[in-house]
Amino acid sequence: MASPLLQSLLLAAQIAVISHRGEHLKHPENTLPAFQAAIDAGADYFELDVRTTSDGHLILMHDRTVDRTSGGKGAVREMTFEQIRALNVPTLDEALNLAHGHIGVYVDCKDIAPADLVTALEKAGMLDKVVIYGGAEFLKNVQAIQPTLKVMPEANNAASLEKLLTALKLRVVAFDAHDFTDEVIRIAKHANLEIFVDRLGPADNAAHWQDAIDRGATGIQTDHPAELVEYLRAHQLHK
């Protein structure tokens, strides 16, 4: 008869590894090389941030402006695609095409119309390979267009999560360091939701990864995807 420890390992769900902005510690964030490095590390998702140019193109940029990461200056919403492209900023289409058949995509929707997002995902054949992070109203509009999409709001607190469960068809919910509390986790578990939690900054290490797993996380967002994959595989928690 297997020991209790072995039984728990055999029954444990696989933990999804989410590479924050790609493998951005060794490559520029939100770029194709960073995403390829996440694939090579064995991650299950890479996370990216989507914004819309003044002429309606979907590009990848975390900040409201291009100043920090591109060498250029200006707000994305006030720049044309040609201006953005001159700064070597990738598009959502390029990232989705790279991911197709290799990895899932965690789409952080900074500034994008729901219909434009759904169109891009349909075009890339990625409807069933993404999680969509954004505000509740935005996600509700996304689901109205394409009900099969896996939308993922921030839990925030117990009352907020209860409301989200009535407003959206949820399969997964996001947590960060502030809302990953026992009360909110209990609600998520009761609703049979997947629990994706950020473990970034000082919490991005083995002790905090294990704490998240012990408390119910089914996915962990990290800046160290290769190290997290290695840790999980050592504990039989990743393929």
Phi, psi and omega in degrees: 000134182292147178293158177305323180295314180296319178299318181293324178293320181293326182273344185296141176287151174292140181263126180283135177259123182246116183272110186295116182056032187077193176275080193269000176280337179246353181220156176301138183296151177056040177234162181298320176299323178294322180289320178297322178295325176295319176299313181297330180284347180093015179294158179267333177218150158248143180265140177219162182243128186248135174226167184243134178284173181297334180254021166088015178266147183264116183234169185255117180197128179287310187280163176295329178248167180269359192302315190289324192248348190247344187087351177261187178219145177132159177278136182305316183296342182256004182247147176280164177299321179300319178293318179294317184296328178297343179265009179063035177273128182285165178259162174298319180303317181296318180294317180295320179295322177296320184288329189308123179083359185234327189196157174275166180233130175261107187263110175270110188271094182283312183203093185201142177282139181306317182296322179294321178297310182299318178301315180297318180292320177296315180300321182276353183067037186242017184303324184261012183236021183227158162239139186248115180259133179178186179289160186300315182294318177301312181295325176298319178292324176298313181293331177296328179277316183222090186299339183281346184293143181271098182268151186219099175277167172282137181295315180070294179197177185299313181297319179296316181295321177301318178293319180298324180294333177272334185271334187231156171270097189260139169239343184211149178223148183260145176229150169236194184295337185274323185255003179278070182248160184301319182297315182288322176299319180301318180295317179297317179295319180298327179272005180059038179271147165291149184238107178257121185236140174284134170230080186242166178063224183297341181269005184269071181207171187301320181297317181283329173299313182294322176300317179298317179296314181300330183268359171120004180298138174249353176209144181231127175268130190219156170267359183233066186298319182296319180291321178292318177301315179299317180298314182293321179295324178295337179253016178059037182243014178205143183289000000 
